[in-house]
Amino acid sequence: MCIGVIFINDIRASKPLRQLHAHVDEVSSLKLTNDGRLISVGKDHSFKVFNLSGQELFQIILSEAYWYNYHYYIFVFFPKFY
């Protein structure tokens, strides 16, 4: 099992393009933005932003107190991604 890995596939060619080892625990949500960035949120209390070539642009690790409201923080602090 590949916990914390994001697979990016070419659907037309039916082949994998790359794997992003994004989190040390499960990935709980993904968002592809209009400007070609991928936001991933993991159960390891972090969210990361990647470009489509797989380069990690930045990450934020939330404390336990804020973790349960992580979607709120993504919307408030990074509204340009939505």
Secondary structure, DSSP 8 states (H G I E B T S, - for coil): --TTEEEEEETTTTEEEEEEE--SS-EEEEEE-TTSEEEEEETTTEEEEEETTS-EEEEEE--HHHHTTHHHHHHHH-GGG-
